Amino acid sequence: MATYWDPFQEMDRMLSSLVSTARHSGGMPMDLFRTGDHYVLAMDLPGVDPGTIDISVEDRTLTVRCERTQRSGDEAQWLVRERPTGTFARQLAMGRGLALDDISASYADGVLSLTIPVSEEAKPHKIEVAHEVGKTSIEGSSKGHHTIES
């Protein structure tokens, strides 16, 4: 079987792949939203072995690393090979006000989901004003001591 190779078509494919990779952060596109008192990060990782997913937080930087292995057989003749393989990593700078010690993660149907709670200190809260009814006192200290009570 004769094959035809067009160098311009190959360059176009490679350029498209680079642009697509830059736009989608190395094959790890994600959504991030807030609901209630936590954030949810959903990252597409189709074909990734769950055992290779590594998530860490260091100095307010969240790092997600994983690996997609190449599927091949000894007798496979590839006609099109567009799915990237190898090790992928993505880092996100985390702002203040997040409970980074309480992040939970799950992986289902090719999607890695992280739940990142808002820290207690960052949650809005009311401060109650205490007051006493019927007692007002003003004390002053000049040459004498004066007390006014009502």
C-alpha positions in Angstrom: 0.0 0.0 0.0 1.5 3.3 -1.1 1.1 6.3 1.2 1.1 10.0 0.2 2.9 12.4 2.5 2.1 16.1 2.3 4.7 18.2 4.3 2.4 21.2 4.4 -0.5 19.2 5.7 1.7 17.8 8.4 2.9 21.3 9.4 -0.7 22.5 9.5 -1.6 19.5 11.8 1.3 20.2 14.1 0.6 23.9 14.3 -3.1 23.2 15.0 -2.0 20.8 17.7 0.2 23.4 19.4 -2.5 26.1 19.3 -5.1 23.7 20.6 -2.7 22.5 23.4 -2.0 26.1 24.4 -5.7 27.0 24.4 -6.6 23.9 26.5 -3.6 23.9 28.9 -1.9 20.7 27.8 -5.0 18.6 27.4 -6.4 19.4 30.8 -9.3 21.8 30.2 -11.2 22.8 33.3 -14.2 24.5 34.7 -14.2 26.4 38.0 -17.3 27.7 39.9 -18.4 28.6 43.3 -21.5 27.2 44.9 -22.4 28.0 48.5 -19.3 28.0 50.7 -17.0 26.0 48.4 -15.5 26.0 44.9 -15.7 23.1 42.5 -13.0 22.5 39.9 -13.8 20.0 37.2 -10.9 18.9 35.0 -11.3 16.7 31.9 -8.8 13.8 32.0 -10.2 11.2 29.6 -8.2 8.0 29.3 -6.1 8.8 32.3 -5.3 5.9 34.7 -6.7 7.0 38.1 -3.7 5.6 39.8 -1.4 8.1 38.1 -3.4 11.2 39.3 -1.3 13.2 41.9 -2.8 16.3 43.5 -0.7 18.4 45.9 -0.7 21.9 47.5 2.5 23.7 48.3 2.8 27.3 49.2 -0.7 28.1 48.0 -0.1 26.4 44.6 -2.3 23.5 43.6 -0.7 21.0 41.3 -2.5 18.3 39.4 -0.3 15.8 37.6 -1.4 12.7 35.7 -0.4 10.3 32.9 -2.1 9.0 29.8 -0.3 6.0 28.4 0.0 5.2 24.8 -2.3 2.4 23.6 -0.5 0.4 21.0 -0.2 -3.1 19.8 2.8 -4.6 18.0 0.8 -5.0 14.8 -1.0 -1.6 15.0 -0.7 0.6 12.0 -1.8 4.0 13.1 -3.9 6.0 10.5 -4.6 9.0 12.8 -3.0 9.7 16.1 -4.3 13.0 17.6 -4.8 12.1 21.3 -1.8 13.3 23.3 -0.1 10.9 25.6 2.5 11.3 28.3 2.6 13.1 31.6 0.5 16.2 32.0 0.5 18.8 34.8 -1.4 21.9 35.6 -0.7 24.4 38.4 -3.2 26.9 39.9 -2.3 29.7 42.3 -4.8 29.6 45.1 -6.0 32.8 46.8 -6.3 33.5 50.4 -9.5 32.4 52.2 -9.5 28.8 51.1 -9.3 25.8 53.4 -6.5 24.0 51.5 -6.2 21.3 54.1 -9.8 20.2 53.4 -9.8 19.7 49.6 -11.6 16.6 48.5 -11.2 14.9 45.1 -13.0 12.3 43.0 -12.6 10.9 39.5 -15.5 9.5 37.5 -16.2 9.2 33.8 -12.9 10.9 32.8 -13.5 14.0 35.0 -11.5 14.9 38.0 -13.6 16.9 40.5 -12.0 18.9 43.3 -14.1 20.5 46.1 -12.3 23.4 47.7 -14.0 24.8 50.8 -13.9 28.5 51.8 -12.0 28.8 55.1 -14.0 29.8 58.2 -12.1 33.1 58.5 -13.1 34.1 55.0 -16.8 33.4 55.4 -19.0 36.4 56.1 -20.2 36.7 59.6 -22.1 39.1 61.8 -20.7 40.8 64.9 -23.2 41.3 67.6 -23.3 44.5 69.5 -23.8 44.1 73.3 -25.5 46.8 75.2 -26.9 47.2 78.7 -30.3 48.8 79.2 -30.6 51.4 82.0 -27.0 51.8 83.0 -24.7 54.5 81.6 -21.5 55.5 83.3 -19.0 58.1 82.4 -15.8 58.4 84.4 -13.2 61.0 84.1 -10.0 61.8 85.8 -8.9 65.3 86.1 -7.8 66.6 89.5 -10.7 64.8 91.0 -12.6 61.7 90.2 -16.1 62.3 88.8 -18.7 59.6 88.2 -22.0 60.1 86.5 -24.5 57.3 86.6 -28.1 57.2 85.3 
